[in-house]
Amino acid sequence: MAFVAGKKVGNAVKRNRAKRRLRALFRERIARYRPGAYILVAKPAILEADHAELEQAWTKALERAGALSRPRKRPQ
């Protein structure tokens, strides 16, 4: 897993904040990812978006990429 924020995101403080936000989203859903290598690139809009918007965009992007595994059914 790699989190990348280029200079277009802003100065070092803003880039680090963007990467922290990506890491937090990743940790919240770590059990749902398929095995593999992922590189996530932050865009400038990440700094203005609220958490709910980020969650929605994150889930949509990973579903399109096929990176999310299906939830496991619990045995009864």
C-alpha positions in Angstrom: 0.0 0.0 0.0 1.3 3.4 -1.0 -0.2 6.8 -0.4 1.1 9.6 -2.7 0.4 13.3 -2.7 2.1 15.4 -5.3 3.0 19.1 -5.1 -0.3 20.0 -6.8 -2.0 19.1 -3.5 -0.1 21.9 -1.7 2.9 22.5 0.6 4.3 19.7 2.8 1.8 20.3 5.5 -1.2 19.9 3.1 0.4 16.9 1.4 0.9 15.1 4.7 -2.7 15.9 5.8 -4.0 14.4 2.6 -1.9 11.2 3.1 -3.1 11.0 6.7 -6.7 11.2 5.5 -6.1 8.4 2.9 -4.4 6.2 5.6 -7.4 6.7 8.0 -9.9 5.6 5.3 -7.7 2.6 4.5 -7.5 1.5 8.1 -11.3 1.8 8.6 -11.9 -0.8 5.9 -8.8 -3.0 6.0 -10.8 -6.2 6.2 -12.6 -5.6 2.9 -9.7 -5.3 0.5 -8.6 -8.1 -1.8 -4.9 -9.1 -1.5 -2.7 -7.0 -3.7 -0.6 -3.9 -4.1 -2.4 -0.5 -4.1 -1.1 3.0 -4.9 -3.5 5.7 -3.9 -2.9 9.2 -5.2 -4.4 12.2 -3.4 -5.9 15.1 -5.4 -6.2 18.7 -4.2 -10.0 18.3 -3.5 -9.2 15.9 -0.6 -8.4 18.9 1.6 -11.8 20.4 1.2 -14.0 17.3 1.3 -15.6 16.2 4.5 -15.3 12.7 5.8 -18.6 11.4 4.5 -17.7 12.6 0.9 -14.3 10.9 1.2 -15.9 7.7 2.3 -18.3 7.7 -0.6 -15.7 8.5 -3.2 -13.3 6.0 -1.7 -15.8 3.1 -1.8 -16.9 3.9 -5.3 -13.3 4.1 -6.6 -12.3 0.8 -5.0 -15.5 -1.0 -6.2 -14.8 0.2 -9.8 -11.2 -1.1 -9.5 -12.5 -4.5 -8.1 -10.4 -4.1 -5.0 -13.1 -4.8 -2.5 -14.0 -8.3 -1.5 -17.5 -9.3 -0.8 -18.6 -9.5 2.8 -18.4 -13.0 4.2 -21.6 -14.6 5.3 -21.6 -15.8 8.9 -22.4 -19.4 9.5 -25.6 -19.9 11.4 
